[in-house]
Amino acid sequence: MAESVRPVFVVTGPSGAGKGTLIAGLLERLPELEVAVSATTRSRRPGEVDGREYWFLSEVEFLRRVDAGEFLEHVCYVSGRRYGTLRSEIDRIAAEGKVCVLELELEGALKVQSEVPGSVTLFISADVSELERRLRERATESTGEIGERIRLARQQLEQAHLFRYMVRNDDVERATAVLSAIVERELELAAERA
């Protein structure tokens, strides 16, 4: 019997699409899933714990690990802060008998899709007007930043066809049910291939 390749679920989509909300609902329904903890160079905020919210790395350590090939994917934002997924996170989750979920920006999701056998990419979509409403309600960005995120969201929505599945988040309960059904089916298919 061949060793089964455990799927890695990659959830992506524009800001405001509700990726985090849908992933939280998915984890409630399927406890065998675990979200990988990203690494970052940003400063730790009060109450944050290394290895829980993020793996907090210095700029030097982050770059050393990039050079050593320890990152599956990584990005540097205009702010200068770096974020990425350590390959060891996927290994850690698999060693614990869980199935890995990654919440990534589009570029990282595409990289994982091309490099990780068994990866299943899921694009979370919403209407632009709904994305804008959610971003304004979140009130974590300035008006200019929201405008930039909406412009970027329009570009990202045009790339939805590059991913295996698209889930429209126009209703959280319905979208969570659809996402859960897709993940359950992919887990069944992986088990059948084992």
Contact map, one row per residue, 1 for C-alpha under 8 A:
11100000000000000000000000000000000000000000000000000000000000000000000000000000000000000000000000000000000000000000000000000000000000000000000000000000000000000000000000000000000000000000000001
11110000000000000000000000000000000000000000000000000000000000000000000000000000000000000000000000000000000000000000000000000000000000000000000000000000000000000000000000000000000000000000000001
11111000000000000000000000000000000000000000000000000000000000000000000000000000000000000000000000000000000000000000000000000000000000000000000000000000000000000000000000000000000000000000000001
01111100000000000000000000000000000000000000000000000000000000000000000000000000000000000000000000000000000000000000000000000000000000000000000000000000000000000000000000000000000000000000011011
00111110000000000000000000000000000000000000000000000000000000000000000000000000000000000000000000000000000000000000110000000000000000000000000000000000000000000000000000000000000000000000010001
00011111000000000000000000000000000000000000000000000000000000000000000000000000000000000000010000100000000000000000010000000000000000000000000000000000000000000000000000000000000000000000010000
00001111100000000000000000000000000000000000000000000000000000000000000000000000000000000000000000110000000000000000111100000000000000000000000000000000000000000000000000000000000000000110010000
00000111110000000000000000000000000000000000000000000000000000000000000000000000000000000000000000111100000000000001011100000000000000000000000000000000000000000000000000000000000000000000000000
00000011111000000000000000000000000000000000000000000000000000000000000000000000000000000000000000111100000000000000001111000000000000000000000000000000000000000000000000000000000000100000000000
00000001111100000000000000000000000000000000000000000000000000000000000000000000000000000000000000001111000010010000001111000000000000000000000000000000000000000000000000000000000000000000000000
00000000111110000010000000000000000000000000000000000000000000000000000000000000000000000000000000001111000010000000000011110000000000000000000000000000000000000000000000000000000000000000000000
00000000011111000010000000000000000000000000000000000000000000000000000000000000000000000000000000000011110010000000000011110000000000000000000000000000000000000000000000000000000000000000000000
00000000001111101010000000000000000000000000000000000000000000000000000000000000000000000000000000000000110000000000000000111000000000000000000000000000000110010000000000000000000000000000000000
00000000000111111000000000000000000000000000000000000000000000000000000000000000000000000000000000000000100000000000000000011000000000000000000000000001100110000000000000000000000000000000000000
00000000000011111100000000000000000000000000000000000000000000000000000000000000000000000000000000000000000000000000000000000000001000100000000000001000100000000000000000000000000000000000000000
00000000000001111110000000000000000000000000000000000000000000000000000000000000000000000000000000000000000000000000000000000000001101100000000000000000000000000000000000000000000000000000000000
00000000000011111110000000000000000000000000000000000000000000000000000000000000000000000000000000000000000000000000000000011100001000000000000000000000000000000000000010000000000000000000000000
00000000000000111111110000000000000000000000000000000000000000000000000000000000000000000000000000000000000000000000000000010000000000000000000000000000000000000000000010000000000000000000000000
00000000001110011111111000000000000000000000000000000000000000000000000000000000000000000000000000000010000000000000000000010000000000000000000000000000000000000000000000000000000000000000000000
00000000000000000111111100000000000000000000000000000000000000000000000000000000000000000000000000000010000000000000000000000000000000000000000000000000000000000000000000000000000000000000000000
00000000000000000111111110000000000000000000000000000000000000000000000000000000000000000000000000000000000000000000000000000000000000000000000000000000000000000000000000010000000000000000000000
00000000000000000111111111000000000000000000000000000000000000000000000000000000000000000000000000000000000000000000000000000000000000000000000000000000000000000000000000010011001000000000000000
00000000000000000011111111100000000000000000000000000000000000000000000000000000000000000000000000000000000000000000000000000000000000000000000000000000000000000000000000000001000000000000000000
00000000000000000001111111110000000000000000000000000000000000000000000000000000000000000000000000000000000000000000000000000000000000000000000000000000000000000000000000000000000000000000000000
00000000000000000000111111111000000000000000000000000000000000000000000000000000000000000000000000000000000000000000000000000000000000000000000000000000000000000000000000000001000000000000000000
00000000000000000000011111111100000000000000000000000000000000000000000000000000000000000000000000000000000000000000000000000000000000000000000000000000000000000000000000000001001100000000000000
00000000000000000000001111111111110000000000000000000000000000000000000000000000000000000000000000000000000000000000000000000000000000000000000000000000000000000000000000000000000000000000000000
00000000000000000000000111111110000000000000000000000000000000000000000000000000000000000000000000000000000000000000000000000000000000000000000000000000000000000000000000000000000000000000000000
00000000000000000000000011111110000000000000000000000000000000000000000000000000000000000000000000000000000000000000000000000000000000000000000000000000000000000000000000000000000100000000000000
00000000000000000000000001111111100000000000000000000000000000000000000000000000000000000000000000000000000000000000000000000000000000000000000000000000000000000000000000000000000100000000000000
00000000000000000000000000111111110000000000000000000000000000000000000000000000000000000000000000000000000000000000000000000000000000000000000000000000000000000000000000000000000000000000000000
00000000000000000000000000100111110000000000000000000000000000000000000000000000000000000000000011100000000000000000000000000000000000000000000000000000000000000000000000000000000000000000000000
00000000000000000000000000100111111000000000000000000000000000000000000000000000000000000000000001111000000000000000000000000000000000000000000000000000000000000000000000000000000000000000000000
00000000000000000000000000100011111100000000000000000000000000000000000000000000000000000000100001111000000000000000000000000000000000000000000000000000000000000000000000000000000000000000000000
00000000000000000000000000000000111110000000000000000000000000000000000000000000000000000000000000011110000000000000000000000000000000000000000000000000000000000000000000000000000000000000000000
00000000000000000000000000000000011111000000000000000000000000000000000000000000000010001100100000011100000000000000000000000000000000000000000000000000000000000000000000000000000000000000000000
00000000000000000000000000000000001111100000000000111110000000000000000000000000000010001000000000000000000000000000000000000000000000000000000000000000000000000000000000000000000000000000000000
00000000000000000000000000000000000111110000000000001110000000000000000000000000001111000000000000000000000000000000000000000000000000000000000000000000000000000000000000000000000000000000000000
00000000000000000000000000000000000011111000000000000111100000000000000000000000001111000000000000000000000000000000000000000000000000000000000000000000000000000000000000000000000000000000000000
00000000000000000000000000000000000001111100000000000111100001000000000000000000111100000000000000000000000000000000000000000000000000000000000000000000000000000000000000000000000000000000000000
00000000000000000000000000000000000000111110000000000001111001000000000000000000111000000000000000000000000000000000000000000000000000000000000000000000000000000000000000000000000000000000000000
00000000000000000000000000000000000000011111000000000001100000000000000000000000110000000000000000000000000000000000000000000000000000000000000000000000000000000000000000000000000000000000000000
00000000000000000000000000000000000000001111100000000001000000000000000000000000000000000000000000000000000000000000000000000000000000000000000000000000000000000000000000000000000000000000000000
00000000000000000000000000000000000000000111110110000001000000000000000000000000000000000000000000000000000000000000000000000000000000000000000000000000000000000000000000000000000000000000000000
00000000000000000000000000000000000000000011111100000000000000000000000000000000000000000000000000000000000000000000000000000000000000000000000000000000000000000000000000000000000000000000000000
00000000000000000000000000000000000000000001111100000000000000000000000000000000000000000000000000000000000000000000000000000000000000000000000000000000000000000000000000000000000000000000000000
00000000000000000000000000000000000000000000111110000000000000000000000000000000000000000000000000000000000000000000000000000000000000000000000000000000000000000000000000000000000000000000000000
00000000000000000000000000000000000000000001111111011000000000000000000000000000000000000000000000000000000000000000000000000000000000000000000000000000000000000000000000000000000000000000000000
00000000000000000000000000000000000000000001001111111100000000000000000000000000000000000000000000000000000000000000000000000000000000000000000000000000000000000000000000000000000000000000000000
00000000000000000000000000000000000000000000000111111111000000000000000000000000000000000000000000000000000000000000000000000000000000000000000000000000000000000000000000000000000000000000000000
00000000000000000000000000000000000010000000000011111111000000000000000000000000000000000000000000000000000000000000000000000000000000000000000000000000000000000000000000000000000000000000000000
00000000000000000000000000000000000010000000000111111110000000000000000000000000000000000000000000000000000000000000000000000000000000000000000000000000000000000000000000000000000000000000000000
00000000000000000000000000000000000011000000000111111110000000000000000000000000000000000000000000000000000000000000000000000000000000000000000000000000000000000000000000000000000000000000000000
00000000000000000000000000000000000011110000000011111111000000000000000000000000000000000000000000000000000000000000000000000000000000000000000000000000000000000000000000000000000000000000000000
00000000000000000000000000000000000011110000000001111111100000000000000000000000000000000000000000000000000000000000000000000000000000000000000000000000000000000000000000000000000000000000000000
00000000000000000000000000000000000000111111000001100111110000000000000000000000000000000000000000000000000000000000000000000000000000000000000000000000000000000000000000000000000000000000000000
00000000000000000000000000000000000000111100000000000011111111000000000000000000000000000000000000000000000000000000000000000000000000000000000000000000000000000000000000000000000000000000000000
00000000000000000000000000000000000000001000000000000001111111000000000000000000000000000000000000000000000000000000000000000000000000000000000000000000000000000000000000000000000000000000000000
00000000000000000000000000000000000000001000000000000000111111100000000000000000010000000000000000000000000000000000000000000000000000000000000000000000000000000000000000000000000000000000000000
00000000000000000000000000000000000000000000000000000000111111110000000000000000000000000000000000000000000000000000000000000000000000000000000000000000000000000000000000000000000000000000000000
00000000000000000000000000000000000000000000000000000000111111111000000000000000000000000000000000000000000000000000000000000000000000000000000000000000000000000000000000000000000000000000000000
00000000000000000000000000000000000000011000000000000000111111111100000000000000010000000000000000000000000000000000000000000000000000000000000000000000000000000000000000000000000000000000000000
00000000000000000000000000000000000000000000000000000000001111111110000000000000000000000000000000000000000000000000000000000000000000000000000000000000000000000000000000000000000000000000000000
00000000000000000000000000000000000000000000000000000000000111111111000000000000000000000000000000000000000000000000000000000000000000000000000000000000000000000000000000000000000000000000000000
00000000000000000000000000000000000000000000000000000000000011111111111000000000000000000000000000000000000000000000000000000000000000000000000000000000000000000000000000000000000000000000000000
00000000000000000000000000000000000000000000000000000000000001111111111000000000000000000000000000000000000000000000000000000000000000000000000000000000000000000000000000000000000000000000000000
00000000000000000000000000000000000000000000000000000000000000111111110000000000000000000000000000000000000000000000000000000000000000000000000000000000000000000000000000000000000000000000000000
00000000000000000000000000000000000000000000000000000000000000011111110000000000000000000000000000000000000000000000000000000000000000000000000000000000000000000000000000000000000000000000000000
00000000000000000000000000000000000000000000000000000000000000001111111100000000000000000000000000000000000000000000000000000000000000000000000000000000000000000000000000000000000000000000000000
00000000000000000000000000000000000000000000000000000000000000001111111100000000000001110000000000000000000000000000000000000000000000000000000000000000000000000000000000000000000000000000000000
00000000000000000000000000000000000000000000000000000000000000001100111111000000000111100000000000000000000000000000000000000000000000000000000000000000000000000000000000000000000000000000000000
00000000000000000000000000000000000000000000000000000000000000000000111111000000000111100000000000000000000000010000000000000000000000000000000000000000000000000000000000000000000000000000000000
00000000000000000000000000000000000000000000000000000000000000000000001111100000000111000000000000000000000100110000000000000000000000000000000000000000000000000000000000000000000000000000000000
00000000000000000000000000000000000000000000000000000000000000000000001111110000011110000000000000000000000100000000000000000000000000000000000000000000000000000000000000000000000000000000000000
00000000000000000000000000000000000000000000000000000000000000000000000011111000011100000000000000000000000100000000000000000000000000000000000000000000000000000000000000000000000000000000000000
00000000000000000000000000000000000000000000000000000000000000000000000001111111111000000000000000000000000000000000000000000000000000000000000000000000000000000000000000000000000000000000000000
00000000000000000000000000000000000000000000000000000000000000000000000000111111110000000000000000000000000000000000000000000000000000000000000000000000000000000000000000000000000000000000000000
00000000000000000000000000000000000000000000000000000000000000000000000000011111100000000000000000000000000000000000000000000000000000000000000000000000000000000000000000000000000000000000000000
00000000000000000000000000000000000000000000000000000000000000000000000000011111100000000000000000000000000000000000000000000000000000000000000000000000000000000000000000000000000000000000000000
00000000000000000000000000000000000000000000000000000000000000000000000000011111110000000000000000000000000000000000000000000000000000000000000000000000000000000000000000000000000000000000000000
00000000000000000000000000000000000000011100000000000000000000000000000000011111111000000000000000000000000000000000000000000000000000000000000000000000000000000000000000000000000000000000000000
00000000000000000000000000000000000000011100000000000000001001000000000001111001111100000000000000000000000000000000000000000000000000000000000000000000000000000000000000000000000000000000000000
00000000000000000000000000000000000001111000000000000000000000000000000001110000111110000000000000000000000000000000000000000000000000000000000000000000000000000000000000000000000000000000000000
00000000000000000000000000000000000001110000000000000000000000000000001111100000011111000000000000000000000000000000000000000000000000000000000000000000000000000000000000000000000000000000000000
00000000000000000000000000000000000111100000000000000000000000000000001111000000001111101000000000000000000000000000000000000000000000000000000000000000000000000000000000000000000000000000000000
00000000000000000000000000000000000001100000000000000000000000000000011110000000000111111100000000000000000000000000000000000000000000000000000000000000000000000000000000000000000000000000000000
00000000000000000000000000000000000000000000000000000000000000000000011100000000000011111110000000000000000000000000000000000000000000000000000000000000000000000000000000000000000000000000000000
00000000000000000000000000000000000000000000000000000000000000000000010000000000000001111111000000000000000000000000000000000000000000000000000000000000000000000000000000000000000000000000000000
00000000000000000000000000000000000110000000000000000000000000000000000000000000000011111111100000000000000000000000000000000000000000000000000000000000000000000000000000000000000000000000000000
00000000000000000000000000000000000100000000000000000000000000000000000000000000000001111111110000010000000000000000000000000000000000000000000000000000000000000000000000000000000000000000000000
00000000000000000000000000000000000000000000000000000000000000000000000000000000000000111111111000000000000000000000000000000000000000000000000000000000000000000000000000000000000000000000000000
00000000000000000000000000000000000000000000000000000000000000000000000000000000000000011111111100000000000000000000000000000000000000000000000000000000000000000000000000000000000000000000000000
00000000000000000000000000000000010100000000000000000000000000000000000000000000000000001111111111110000000000000000000000000000000000000000000000000000000000000000000000000000000000000000000000
00000100000000000000000000000000000000000000000000000000000000000000000000000000000000000111111111110000000000000000000000000000000000000000000000000000000000000000000000000000000000000000000000
00000000000000000000000000000000000000000000000000000000000000000000000000000000000000000011111111000000000000000000000000000000000000000000000000000000000000000000000000000000000000000000000000
00000000000000000000000000000000000000000000000000000000000000000000000000000000000000000001111111000000000000000000000000000000000000000000000000000000000000000000000000000000000000000000000000
00000000000000000000000000000001000000000000000000000000000000000000000000000000000000000000111111100000000000000000000000000000000000000000000000000000000000000000000000000000000000000000000000
00000000000000000000000000000001110000000000000000000000000000000000000000000000000000000000111111110000000000000000000000000000000000000000000000000000000000000000000000000000000000000000000000
00000111100000000000000000000001110000000000000000000000000000000000000000000000000000000000110011111000000000000000000000000000000000000000000000000000000000000000000000000000000000000000000000
00000011100000000000000000000000111100000000000000000000000000000000000000000000000000000100110001111100000000000000000000000000000000000000000000000000000000000000000000000000000000000000000000
00000001111000000000000000000000111100000000000000000000000000000000000000000000000000000000000000111110000000000000000000000000000000000000000000000000000000000000000000000000000000000000000000
00000001111000000000000000000000001100000000000000000000000000000000000000000000000000000000000000011111000000000000000000000000000000000000000000000000000000000000000000000000000000000000000000
00000000011100000011000000000000001000000000000000000000000000000000000000000000000000000000000000001111100000000000000000000000000000000000000000000000000000000000000000000000000000000000000000
00000000011100000000000000000000000000000000000000000000000000000000000000000000000000000000000000000111111110000000000000000000000000000000000000000000000000000000000000000000000000000000000000
00000000000111000000000000000000000000000000000000000000000000000000000000000000000000000000000000000011111110000000000000000000000000000000000000000000000000000000000000000000000000000000000000
00000000000110000000000000000000000000000000000000000000000000000000000000000000000000000000000000000001111111000000000000000000000000000000000000000000000100000000000000000000000000000000000000
00000000000000000000000000000000000000000000000000000000000000000000000000000000000000000000000000000001111111100000000000000000000000000000000000000000000000000000000000000000000000000000000000
00000000000000000000000000000000000000000000000000000000000000000000000011100000000000000000000000000001111111110000000000000000000000000000000000000000000000000000000000000000000000000000000000
00000000011100000000000000000000000000000000000000000000000000000000000000000000000000000000000000000001111111111000000010000000000000000000000000000000000000000000000000000000000000000000000000
00000000000000000000000000000000000000000000000000000000000000000000000000000000000000000000000000000000011111111100000000000000000000000000000000000000000000000010000000000000000000000000000000
00000000000000000000000000000000000000000000000000000000000000000000000010000000000000000000000000000000001111111110000000000000000000000000000000000000000000000000000000000000000000000000000000
00000000010000000000000000000000000000000000000000000000000000000000000110000000000000000000000000000000000111111111001000000000000000000000000000000000000000000000000000000000000000000000000000
00000000000000000000000000000000000000000000000000000000000000000000000000000000000000000000000000000000000011111111101110000000000000000000000000000000000000000000000000000000000000000000000000
00000000000000000000000000000000000000000000000000000000000000000000000000000000000000000000000000000000000001111111100000000000000000000000000000000000000000000000000000000000000000000000000000
00000000000000000000000000000000000000000000000000000000000000000000000000000000000000000000000000000000000000111111100000000000000000000000000000000000000000000000000000000000000000000000000000
00000001000000000000000000000000000000000000000000000000000000000000000000000000000000000000000000000000000000011111111000000000000000000000000000000000000000000000000000000000000000000000000000
00001010000000000000000000000000000000000000000000000000000000000000000000000000000000000000000000000000000000001111111000000000000000000000000000000000000000000000000000000000000000000000000000
00001111000000000000000000000000000000000000000000000000000000000000000000000000000000000000000000000000000000000001111100000000000000000000000000000000000000000000000000000000000000000000000000
00000011110000000000000000000000000000000000000000000000000000000000000000000000000000000000000000000000000000011001111110000000000000000000000000000000000000000000000000000000000000000000000000
00000011110000000000000000000000000000000000000000000000000000000000000000000000000000000000000000000000000000001000011111000000000000000000000000000000000000000001000000000000000000000100000000
00000000111100000000000000000000000000000000000000000000000000000000000000000000000000000000000000000000000010001000001111100000000000000000000000000000000000000011100000000000000000000000000000
00000000111100000000000000000000000000000000000000000000000000000000000000000000000000000000000000000000000000000000000111110000000000000000000000000000000000000011111000000000000000000000000000
00000000001110000000000000000000000000000000000000000000000000000000000000000000000000000000000000000000000000000000000011111000000000000000000000000000000000010011111000000000000000000000000000
00000000001111001110000000000000000000000000000000000000000000000000000000000000000000000000000000000000000000000000000001111100000000000000000000000000000000000000011110000000000000000000000000
00000000000011001000000000000000000000000000000000000000000000000000000000000000000000000000000000000000000000000000000000111110000000000000000000000000000010010000011110000000000000000000000000
00000000000000001000000000000000000000000000000000000000000000000000000000000000000000000000000000000000000000000000000000011111011000000000000000000000000000000000000111000000000000000000000000
00000000000000000000000000000000000000000000000000000000000000000000000000000000000000000000000000000000000000000000000000001111111000000000000000000000000000000000000001000000000000000000000000
00000000000000000000000000000000000000000000000000000000000000000000000000000000000000000000000000000000000000000000000000000111111100000000000000000100110000000000000000000000000000000000000000
00000000000000000000000000000000000000000000000000000000000000000000000000000000000000000000000000000000000000000000000000000011111110000000000000000000000000000000000000000000000000000000000000
00000000000000000000000000000000000000000000000000000000000000000000000000000000000000000000000000000000000000000000000000000111111111000000000000000000000000000000000000000000000000000000000000
00000000000000111000000000000000000000000000000000000000000000000000000000000000000000000000000000000000000000000000000000000111111111100000000000000100000000000000000000000000000000000000000000
00000000000000010000000000000000000000000000000000000000000000000000000000000000000000000000000000000000000000000000000000000001111111110000000001000100000000000000000000000000000000000000000000
00000000000000000000000000000000000000000000000000000000000000000000000000000000000000000000000000000000000000000000000000000000111111111000000000000000000000000000000000000000000000000000000000
00000000000000010000000000000000000000000000000000000000000000000000000000000000000000000000000000000000000000000000000000000000011111111100000000000000000000000000000000000000000000000000000000
00000000000000110000000000000000000000000000000000000000000000000000000000000000000000000000000000000000000000000000000000000000001111111111100001000000000000000000000000000000000000000000000000
00000000000000000000000000000000000000000000000000000000000000000000000000000000000000000000000000000000000000000000000000000000000111111111100001000000000000000000000000000000000000000000000000
00000000000000000000000000000000000000000000000000000000000000000000000000000000000000000000000000000000000000000000000000000000000011111110000000000000000000000000000000000000000000000000000000
00000000000000000000000000000000000000000000000000000000000000000000000000000000000000000000000000000000000000000000000000000000000001111111100000000000000000000000000000000000000000000000000000
00000000000000000000000000000000000000000000000000000000000000000000000000000000000000000000000000000000000000000000000000000000000000111111110000000000000000000000000000000000000000000000000000
00000000000000000000000000000000000000000000000000000000000000000000000000000000000000000000000000000000000000000000000000000000000000110111110000000000000000000000000000000000000000000000000000
00000000000000000000000000000000000000000000000000000000000000000000000000000000000000000000000000000000000000000000000000000000000000110111111111000000000000000000000000000000000000000000000000
00000000000000000000000000000000000000000000000000000000000000000000000000000000000000000000000000000000000000000000000000000000000000000011111111000000000000000000000000000000000000000000000000
00000000000000000000000000000000000000000000000000000000000000000000000000000000000000000000000000000000000000000000000000000000000000000000111111100000000000000000000000000000000000000000000000
00000000000000000000000000000000000000000000000000000000000000000000000000000000000000000000000000000000000000000000000000000000000000000000111111110000000000000000000000000000000000000000000000
00000000000000000000000000000000000000000000000000000000000000000000000000000000000000000000000000000000000000000000000000000000000000000000111111111000000000000000000000000000000000000000000000
00000000000000000000000000000000000000000000000000000000000000000000000000000000000000000000000000000000000000000000000000000000000100110000111111111100000000000000000000000000000000000000000000
00000000000000000000000000000000000000000000000000000000000000000000000000000000000000000000000000000000000000000000000000000000000000000000001111111110000000000000000000000000000000000000000000
00000000000000000000000000000000000000000000000000000000000000000000000000000000000000000000000000000000000000000000000000000000000000000000000111111111000000000000000000000000000000000000000000
00000000000000100000000000000000000000000000000000000000000000000000000000000000000000000000000000000000000000000000000000000000000000000000000011111111100000000000000000000000000000000000000000
00000000000000000000000000000000000000000000000000000000000000000000000000000000000000000000000000000000000000000000000000000001001100000000000001111111110000000000000000000000000000000000000000
00000000000000000000000000000000000000000000000000000000000000000000000000000000000000000000000000000000000000000000000000000000000000000000000000111111111000000000000000000000000000000000000000
00000000000001000000000000000000000000000000000000000000000000000000000000000000000000000000000000000000000000000000000000000000000000000000000000011111111100000000000000000000000000000000000000
00000000000001100000000000000000000000000000000000000000000000000000000000000000000000000000000000000000000000000000000000000001000000000000000000001111111110000000000000000000000000000000000000
00000000000000000000000000000000000000000000000000000000000000000000000000000000000000000000000000000000000000000000000000000001000000000000000000000111111111000000000000000000000000000000000000
00000000000000000000000000000000000000000000000000000000000000000000000000000000000000000000000000000000000000000000000000000000000000000000000000000011111111100000000000000000000000000000000000
00000000000011000000000000000000000000000000000000000000000000000000000000000000000000000000000000000000010000000000000000000000000000000000000000000001111111110000000000000000000000000000000000
00000000000011000000000000000000000000000000000000000000000000000000000000000000000000000000000000000000000000000000000000001000000000000000000000000000111111110000000000000000000000000000000000
00000000000000000000000000000000000000000000000000000000000000000000000000000000000000000000000000000000000000000000000000000000000000000000000000000000011111111000000000000000000000000000000000
00000000000000000000000000000000000000000000000000000000000000000000000000000000000000000000000000000000000000000000000000000000000000000000000000000000001111111110000000000000000000000000000000
00000000000010000000000000000000000000000000000000000000000000000000000000000000000000000000000000000000000000000000000000101000000000000000000000000000000111111110010000000000000000000000000000
00000000000000000000000000000000000000000000000000000000000000000000000000000000000000000000000000000000000000000000000000000000000000000000000000000000000001111111010000000000000000000000000000
00000000000000000000000000000000000000000000000000000000000000000000000000000000000000000000000000000000000000000000000000000000000000000000000000000000000000111111000000000000000000000000000000
00000000000000000000000000000000000000000000000000000000000000000000000000000000000000000000000000000000000001000000000011100000000000000000000000000000000000111111110000000000000000000000000000
00000000000000000000000000000000000000000000000000000000000000000000000000000000000000000000000000000000000000000000000111100000000000000000000000000000000000001111110000000000000000000000000000
00000000000000000000000000000000000000000000000000000000000000000000000000000000000000000000000000000000000000000000000011100000000000000000000000000000000000000011111000000000000000000000000000
00000000000000000000000000000000000000000000000000000000000000000000000000000000000000000000000000000000000000000000000001111000000000000000000000000000000000011011111100000000000000000000000000
00000000000000000000000000000000000000000000000000000000000000000000000000000000000000000000000000000000000000000000000001111000000000000000000000000000000000000000111110000010011000000000000000
00000000000000000000000000000000000000000000000000000000000000000000000000000000000000000000000000000000000000000000000000011100000000000000000000000000000000000000011111000010000000000000000000
00000000000000001100000000000000000000000000000000000000000000000000000000000000000000000000000000000000000000000000000000011100000000000000000000000000000000000000001111110110000000000000000000
00000000000000000000000000000000000000000000000000000000000000000000000000000000000000000000000000000000000000000000000000000110000000000000000000000000000000000000000111110010000000000000000000
00000000000000000000000000000000000000000000000000000000000000000000000000000000000000000000000000000000000000000000000000000000000000000000000000000000000000000000000011111110000000000000000000
00000000000000000000110000000000000000000000000000000000000000000000000000000000000000000000000000000000000000000000000000000000000000000000000000000000000000000000000011111111000000000000000000
00000000000000000000000000000000000000000000000000000000000000000000000000000000000000000000000000000000000000000000000000000000000000000000000000000000000000000000000000111111100000000000000000
00000000000000000000000000000000000000000000000000000000000000000000000000000000000000000000000000000000000000000000000000000000000000000000000000000000000000000000000010111111110000000000000000
00000000000000000000010000000000000000000000000000000000000000000000000000000000000000000000000000000000000000000000000000000000000000000000000000000000000000000000001111111111111000000000000000
00000000000000000000011011000000000000000000000000000000000000000000000000000000000000000000000000000000000000000000000000000000000000000000000000000000000000000000000000011111111100000000000000
00000000000000000000000000000000000000000000000000000000000000000000000000000000000000000000000000000000000000000000000000000000000000000000000000000000000000000000000000001111111110000000000000
00000000000000000000000000000000000000000000000000000000000000000000000000000000000000000000000000000000000000000000000000000000000000000000000000000000000000000000001000000111111111000000000000
00000000000000000000010001000000000000000000000000000000000000000000000000000000000000000000000000000000000000000000000000000000000000000000000000000000000000000000001000000011111111100000000000
00000000000000000000000001001100000000000000000000000000000000000000000000000000000000000000000000000000000000000000000000000000000000000000000000000000000000000000000000000001111111110000000000
00000000000000000000000000000000000000000000000000000000000000000000000000000000000000000000000000000000000000000000000000000000000000000000000000000000000000000000000000000000111111111000000000
00000000000000000000000000000000000000000000000000000000000000000000000000000000000000000000000000000000000000000000000000000000000000000000000000000000000000000000000000000000011111111100000000
00000000100000000000000000000000000000000000000000000000000000000000000000000000000000000000000000000000000000000000000000000000000000000000000000000000000000000000000000000000001111111110000000
00000000000000000000000000000000000000000000000000000000000000000000000000000000000000000000000000000000000000000000000000000000000000000000000000000000000000000000000000000000000111111111000000
00000000000000000000000000000000000000000000000000000000000000000000000000000000000000000000000000000000000000000000000000000000000000000000000000000000000000000000000000000000000011111111100000
00000010000000000000000000000000000000000000000000000000000000000000000000000000000000000000000000000000000000000000000100000000000000000000000000000000000000000000000000000000000001111111110000
00000010000000000000000000000000000000000000000000000000000000000000000000000000000000000000000000000000000000000000000000000000000000000000000000000000000000000000000000000000000000111111111000
00000000000000000000000000000000000000000000000000000000000000000000000000000000000000000000000000000000000000000000000000000000000000000000000000000000000000000000000000000000000000011111111100
00000000000000000000000000000000000000000000000000000000000000000000000000000000000000000000000000000000000000000000000000000000000000000000000000000000000000000000000000000000000000001111111110
00011110000000000000000000000000000000000000000000000000000000000000000000000000000000000000000000000000000000000000000000000000000000000000000000000000000000000000000000000000000000000111111111
00010000000000000000000000000000000000000000000000000000000000000000000000000000000000000000000000000000000000000000000000000000000000000000000000000000000000000000000000000000000000000011111111
00000000000000000000000000000000000000000000000000000000000000000000000000000000000000000000000000000000000000000000000000000000000000000000000000000000000000000000000000000000000000000001111111
00010000000000000000000000000000000000000000000000000000000000000000000000000000000000000000000000000000000000000000000000000000000000000000000000000000000000000000000000000000000000000000111111
11111000000000000000000000000000000000000000000000000000000000000000000000000000000000000000000000000000000000000000000000000000000000000000000000000000000000000000000000000000000000000000011111
